[in-house]
């Protein structure tokens, strides 16, 4: 997260994507800069800025190992809080594979090439892509994920997870009003993993209550649609951060 590489309207997407990525030493070193940049971001509401301040306080109050354990506890246990967007649309069906190929090709047309092991539907990767688009296009594409973001934020808020504040800020950017965010942040996220009954409940919620996108009225249930955009002038290839799940446990 380098300020020299972040310009409007890319700023907010790049910073929030970094905050939602697996924590590392580089992120901790960049927290003061992230605080400054987010405080000056006009696209964020006052409520979102206050929530992000709380999230940054949460990060600064913990050591790296605790942050990493909490991250895994929040995002690697159950589909309802997964940061892989197509899990909320396709699950493990074969449709997800083709959707990933289409999304990856769209990224590459804008000069975003992923490292081996990185999946294109990972939310921080998607936000990196948005940072390369003109502002109106980025906002329109983010809006297509609005109900996914709202659903993830609601689940994180139920857990008292600080990450609910970040996803909630994204949901607000996507056009969702009155997003629920945690009033109190749990101090021991990683110390109370869900039991078997909790996993069954998470899977049941994912199967029985599919998310609708784009404001489609019931009973329509549209999967998220990523539309091809005209590549912007001057697109270039930039190595992306390694976000593969393998690195979370190594």
C-alpha positions as a printed NumPy array, in Angstrom:
array([[  0.   ,   0.   ,   0.   ],
       [  2.106,   2.904,  -1.285],
       [  0.666,   6.378,  -1.533],
       [  2.644,   7.05 ,  -4.69 ],
       [  0.638,   4.33 ,  -6.464],
       [ -2.753,   5.373,  -5.085],
       [ -4.647,   8.202,  -6.766],
       [ -8.283,   9.21 ,  -6.899],
       [-10.582,   7.42 ,  -7.483],
       [ -8.403,   4.372,  -6.742],
       [ -7.602,   5.403,  -3.183],
       [-10.476,   3.921,  -1.24 ],
       [-10.552,   0.606,  -3.119],
       [ -6.805,   0.042,  -2.747],
       [ -6.736,   0.825,   0.956],
       [ -9.848,  -1.166,   1.88 ],
       [ -8.578,  -4.095,  -0.186],
       [ -5.312,  -4.036,   1.754],
       [ -7.181,  -3.98 ,   5.075],
       [ -9.222,  -7.026,   4.044],
       [ -6.183,  -9.001,   2.945],
       [ -4.37 , -11.47 ,   5.198],
       [ -2.431,  -9.328,   7.716],
       [  1.326,  -9.094,   7.422],
       [  4.138,  -6.88 ,   8.709],
       [  3.828,  -4.564,   5.717],
       [  0.19 ,  -3.886,   6.556],
       [  1.   ,  -3.057,  10.176],
       [  3.684,  -0.619,   9.059],
       [  1.209,   1.078,   6.703],
       [ -1.617,   1.54 ,   9.25 ],
       [ -0.763,   5.202,  10.059],
       [ -0.743,   5.998,   6.349],
       [ -4.02 ,   4.142,   5.858],
       [ -5.599,   6.148,   8.676],
       [ -4.523,   9.426,   7.089],
       [ -5.717,   8.466,   3.615],
       [ -9.107,   7.183,   4.753],
       [ -9.747,  10.248,   6.89 ],
       [ -9.322,  12.367,   3.776],
       [-11.47 ,  10.192,   1.486],
       [-14.58 ,  12.149,   0.503],
       [-16.408,   9.089,  -0.858],
       [-16.727,   7.627,   2.655],
       [-19.558,   8.637,   4.963],
       [-18.88 ,   9.998,   8.44 ],
       [-20.164,   6.726,   9.912],
       [-17.865,   4.671,   7.683],
       [-14.848,   6.763,   8.643],
       [-15.64 ,   6.348,  12.335],
       [-15.94 ,   2.588,  11.889],
       [-12.66 ,   2.392,   9.984],
       [-10.958,   4.378,  12.756],
       [-12.152,   1.701,  15.181],
       [-10.826,  -1.033,  12.912],
       [ -7.412,   0.61 ,  12.696],
       [ -7.373,   0.972,  16.493],
       [ -8.164,  -2.753,  16.72 ],
       [ -5.228,  -3.599,  14.447],
       [ -2.767,  -1.332,  16.238],
       [ -3.691,  -2.813,  19.622],
       [ -2.767,  -6.387,  18.61 ],
       [  0.366,  -8.186,  17.559],
       [  0.668,  -9.706,  14.109],
       [  0.133, -13.314,  15.167],
       [ -3.127, -12.448,  16.938],
       [ -4.356, -10.537,  13.898],
       [ -3.533, -13.475,  11.634],
       [ -5.285, -15.969,  13.918],
       [ -8.348, -13.751,  14.092],
       [ -8.376, -13.331,  10.321],
       [ -8.406, -17.095,   9.767],
       [-11.105, -17.505,  12.43 ],
       [-13.333, -14.979,  10.68 ],
       [-12.882, -15.842,   7.021],
       [-11.747, -19.452,   6.681],
       [-14.541, -21.109,   8.689],
       [-17.887, -21.129,   6.928],
       [-19.166, -19.788,   3.644],
       [-21.22 , -16.921,   5.042],
       [-18.149, -14.812,   5.721],
       [-16.064, -15.979,   2.77 ],
       [-14.28 , -13.204,   0.896],
       [-14.44 , -15.248,  -2.309],
       [-17.363, -13.598,  -4.082],
       [-18.375, -16.485,  -6.309],
       [-18.822, -18.786,  -3.301],
       [-21.883, -16.677,  -2.527],
       [-23.143, -17.101,  -6.093],
       [-22.077, -20.479,  -7.45 ],
       [-20.875, -22.402,  -4.404],
       [-18.801, -25.336,  -5.634],
       [-20.691, -25.759,  -8.905],
       [-18.944, -25.971, -12.277],
       [-20.383, -22.554, -13.159],
       [-17.902, -20.997, -10.772],
       [-14.968, -22.211, -12.871],
       [-16.142, -20.493, -16.042],
       [-17.05 , -17.339, -14.109],
       [-13.491, -17.275, -12.725],
       [-12.   , -17.618, -16.21 ],
       [-14.153, -14.759, -17.5  ],
       [-13.223, -12.538, -14.56 ],
       [ -9.514, -13.318, -14.896],
       [ -9.581, -12.41 , -18.589],
       [-11.27 ,  -9.123, -17.748],
       [ -8.558,  -8.367, -15.193],
       [ -5.812,  -9.088, -17.68 ],
       [ -7.335,  -6.714, -20.232],
       [ -6.755,  -4.   , -17.623],
       [ -3.197,  -5.056, -16.895],
       [ -3.868,  -6.968, -13.668],
       [ -2.096, -10.332, -13.719],
       [ -2.456, -12.642, -10.736],
       [  0.231, -14.806,  -9.214],
       [ -0.066, -18.572,  -9.172],
       [ -2.571, -19.644,  -6.525],
       [ -4.496, -16.355,  -6.468],
       [ -8.207, -16.544,  -7.256],
       [ -9.84 , -13.663,  -9.138],
       [-13.023, -13.619,  -7.046],
       [-11.104, -12.867,  -3.825],
       [-12.515,  -9.54 ,  -2.622],
       [ -9.152,  -7.727,  -2.161],
       [ -8.178,  -8.744,  -5.716],
       [-11.519,  -7.486,  -7.029],
       [-10.949,  -4.181,  -5.225],
       [ -7.5  ,  -3.906,  -6.792],
       [ -9.195,  -4.287, -10.166],
       [-11.714,  -1.567,  -9.306],
       [ -8.836,   0.766,  -8.493],
       [ -7.808,   0.568, -12.159],
       [-11.185,   1.642, -13.537],
       [-12.662,   5.102, -14.05 ],
       [-14.639,   6.169, -10.993],
       [-18.126,   5.71 , -12.451],
       [-17.326,   2.23 , -13.781],
       [-15.782,   1.155, -10.493],
       [-18.79 ,   2.325,  -8.49 ],
       [-21.236,   0.595, -10.835],
       [-19.339,  -2.68 , -10.637],
       [-19.017,  -2.49 ,  -6.856],
       [-22.786,  -1.932,  -6.674],
       [-23.312,  -5.351,  -8.262],
       [-21.744,  -6.919,  -5.165],
       [-23.816,  -4.82 ,  -2.737],
       [-25.976,  -7.616,  -1.352],
       [-22.999,  -9.948,  -0.974],
       [-21.202,  -7.26 ,   1.008],
       [-24.262,  -6.571,   3.132],
       [-24.616, -10.285,   3.9  ],
       [-20.944, -10.668,   4.854],
       [-21.066,  -7.525,   7.01 ],
       [-24.151,  -8.83 ,   8.829],
       [-22.479, -12.153,   9.628],
       [-19.29 , -10.464,  10.834],
       [-21.331,  -8.076,  12.971],
       [-23.092, -11.025,  14.643],
       [-19.649, -12.308,  15.625],
       [-18.502,  -8.924,  16.911],
       [-15.708,  -8.968,  14.335],
       [-13.806,  -5.772,  13.628],
       [-13.797,  -6.759,   9.961],
       [-17.512,  -6.011,   9.899],
       [-16.512,  -2.348,  10.031],
       [-14.445,  -2.627,   6.844],
       [-16.963,  -4.69 ,   4.866],
       [-19.697,  -2.382,   6.161],
       [-17.838,   0.624,   4.739],
       [-17.614,  -1.162,   1.389],
       [-21.328,  -1.998,   1.47 ],
       [-22.07 ,   1.686,   2.077],
       [-19.895,   2.613,  -0.911],
       [-21.882,   0.062,  -2.922],
       [-25.113,   1.872,  -2.095],
       [-26.469,  -0.048,   0.901],
       [-28.058,   2.203,   3.502],
       [-28.036,   1.545,   7.227],
       [-25.443,  -1.245,   7.172],
       [-25.178,  -3.029,  10.529],
       [-21.684,  -2.869,  12.011],
       [-20.477,  -4.181,  15.381],
       [-20.966,  -1.896,  18.382],
       [-18.523,  -3.968,  20.397],
       [-15.487,  -5.767,  18.992],
       [-14.682,  -9.215,  20.33 ],
       [-11.262,  -9.431,  21.975],
       [-10.877, -13.158,  21.365],
       [-12.184, -13.955,  17.894],
       [ -9.803, -16.837,  17.348],
       [-10.41 , -18.428,  20.75 ],
       [-13.963, -19.545,  20.064],
       [-14.148, -21.356,  16.702],
       [-17.584, -22.636,  15.655],
       [-18.542, -26.198,  16.46 ],
       [-20.118, -28.768,  14.093],
       [-23.616, -27.39 ,  14.704],
       [-22.424, -23.92 ,  13.703],
       [-20.967, -25.239,  10.444],
       [-24.291, -26.905,   9.596],
       [-26.13 , -23.664,  10.332],
       [-23.765, -21.688,   8.116],
       [-24.175, -24.115,   5.235],
       [-27.952, -24.174,   5.655],
       [-28.109, -20.382,   5.54 ],
       [-25.956, -20.343,   2.408],
       [-28.099, -22.972,   0.646],
       [-31.547, -21.863,   1.737],
       [-31.156, -18.106,   1.457],
       [-29.255, -17.261,  -1.733],
       [-28.332, -13.637,  -2.117],
       [-30.054, -11.58 ,  -4.832],
       [-28.022,  -9.025,  -6.707],
       [-28.594,  -5.762,  -8.487],
       [-31.847,  -5.085,  -6.638],
       [-33.664,  -7.871,  -8.476],
       [-37.202,  -8.246,  -7.086],
       [-38.303, -11.549,  -5.563],
       [-38.51 , -14.266,  -6.667],
       [-35.76 , -13.524,  -9.173],
       [-32.339, -14.666,  -7.974],
       [-29.674, -13.302, -10.27 ],
       [-26.032, -14.225,  -9.891],
       [-23.57 , -11.39 ,  -9.862],
       [-22.703, -10.267, -13.379],
       [-19.3  ,  -8.833, -14.218],
       [-19.481,  -6.862, -17.452],
       [-16.512,  -6.325, -19.721],
       [-15.143,  -2.814, -19.577],
       [-13.134,  -0.97 , -22.186],
       [ -9.502,  -1.089, -21.095],
       [ -8.322,   2.321, -19.93 ],
       [ -5.432,   4.076, -21.577],
       [ -2.024,   3.278, -20.232],
       [ -2.906,  -0.024, -18.554],
       [  0.212,  -1.836, -17.458],
       [  1.167,  -5.021, -15.752],
       [  1.904,  -4.761, -12.045],
       [  2.751,  -7.732,  -9.823],
       [ -0.03 ,  -8.274,  -7.298],
       [  0.419,  -9.136,  -3.65 ],
       [  0.479, -12.824,  -2.823],
       [ -2.92 , -13.514,  -1.287],
       [ -3.046, -17.272,  -1.705],
       [ -4.556, -19.25 ,   1.146],
       [ -1.387, -21.35 ,   1.349],
       [  0.48 , -18.384,   2.828],
       [ -2.002, -18.066,   5.674],
       [ -0.789, -21.21 ,   7.303],
       [  2.905, -21.15 ,   6.438]])
